[in-house]
Amino acid sequence: HADDVARVEIRYCSVDNRVNDHDNHSPINLEALNTDGFDVSGRDIYIHDSSVWNQDDCFTIVPTTGSGINSQCTENVLVEDVYASGLG
C-alpha cells in the first residue's frame, strides 16, 4: 500500500498472489481472496510494465484521506502496459 505519495513511478514489478502455478481463478486459488495488487493514493503516480495476478482488485486507487464525502482525491494516475488478472 502506497499511501499519500507524490511523484512515484512503479515499474517492472510483479504481484503474484496465487496458491499454485495454474493460470486460472479456480476454487483452490480463491484462498488468496481479498488480496489487492497495487493499492495507491496521492498524486502523480505512474505504474507501468508490471503484472498482477490476484483474487481481488488489481489496481486500487483510493482517496488520500478516508474521511468520507470531503475526502481529498487521488489525482494524475497513469497505469499502462500491464498484465492484470483479478476478480475485483
Backbone torsions as a table, in degrees:
resi	resn	phi	psi	omega
1	HIS	NA	121.0	175.7
2	ALA	-104.9	108.5	-170.7
3	ASP	-106.3	123.8	176.2
4	ASP	52.7	54.4	-179.7
5	VAL	-96.5	164.9	177.2
6	ALA	-138.4	136.8	177.6
7	ARG	52.5	62.9	-177.8
8	VAL	-115.8	137.1	173.7
9	GLU	-120.5	125.7	174.7
10	ILE	-115.0	121.8	-177.4
11	ARG	-143.4	156.2	178.2
12	TYR	49.8	44.8	-177.1
13	CYS	-117.6	142.3	179.6
14	SER	-126.1	129.7	173.5
15	VAL	-115.9	118.9	-176.6
16	ASP	-131.0	101.6	-178.7
17	ASN	-112.5	68.0	176.7
18	ARG	-123.1	153.7	-177.8
19	VAL	-78.7	-35.7	179.7
20	ASN	-130.8	-173.6	-176.1
21	ASP	-93.6	11.8	178.0
22	HIS	-73.5	141.2	-178.0
23	ASP	-95.7	53.9	176.3
24	ASN	-147.4	168.4	-179.1
25	HIS	-103.5	64.3	-178.4
26	SER	-79.3	167.2	178.5
27	PRO	-55.2	-34.1	178.9
28	ILE	-64.2	-41.7	-180.0
29	ASN	-73.7	-10.4	176.9
30	LEU	-69.4	-8.4	173.3
31	GLU	-63.8	-18.0	176.6
32	ALA	-93.9	22.9	-177.8
33	LEU	-60.0	146.4	177.5
34	ASN	67.2	39.5	177.2
35	THR	-114.3	103.7	177.2
36	ASP	-70.7	151.0	175.0
37	GLY	-81.3	-89.3	176.2
38	PHE	-101.9	126.1	-178.2
39	ASP	-124.5	104.0	-171.1
40	VAL	-129.0	153.9	170.8
41	SER	-147.6	150.8	179.9
42	GLY	137.0	-141.6	-179.4
43	ARG	-146.7	154.0	179.5
44	ASP	55.8	62.5	-177.9
45	ILE	-112.8	129.8	-177.8
46	TYR	-127.0	114.8	177.8
47	ILE	-116.8	123.9	-177.8
48	HIS	-153.2	164.2	177.1
49	ASP	47.3	49.7	-177.3
50	SER	-135.9	172.4	178.6
51	SER	-139.7	149.4	177.5
52	VAL	-136.9	130.0	170.7
53	TRP	-133.0	114.6	-178.2
54	ASN	-154.6	-173.9	-178.5
55	GLN	-114.7	31.1	177.9
56	ASP	-157.4	-143.7	-177.5
57	ASP	-72.8	129.5	176.5
58	CYS	-74.1	-43.8	179.6
59	PHE	-131.4	119.4	-179.8
60	THR	-116.1	116.3	178.8
61	ILE	-108.2	115.8	-172.9
62	VAL	-120.8	161.8	175.7
63	PRO	-62.9	156.6	179.5
64	THR	-74.7	-19.0	174.5
65	THR	-128.1	146.3	-179.0
66	GLY	-100.2	27.9	-173.6
67	SER	-80.0	-0.3	174.9
68	GLY	104.4	-133.5	-168.6
69	ILE	-58.6	-33.0	-179.5
70	ASN	-103.5	27.1	179.2
71	SER	-61.3	146.3	175.4
72	GLN	-76.6	129.8	-174.4
73	CYS	-78.1	149.3	166.9
74	THR	-78.2	142.1	-176.3
75	GLU	-142.5	155.2	175.5
76	ASN	58.9	63.9	179.1
77	VAL	-114.2	130.7	176.7
78	LEU	-125.6	124.8	175.6
79	VAL	-121.9	120.7	-178.7
80	GLU	-151.0	160.0	179.0
81	ASP	52.7	54.9	179.8
82	VAL	-125.7	154.7	169.3
83	TYR	-104.8	121.1	-176.7
84	ALA	-131.5	129.1	176.3
85	SER	-140.1	105.7	-178.9
86	GLY	-148.5	-179.1	-177.5
87	LEU	-111.7	-6.3	-175.2
88	GLY	-93.0	NA	NA
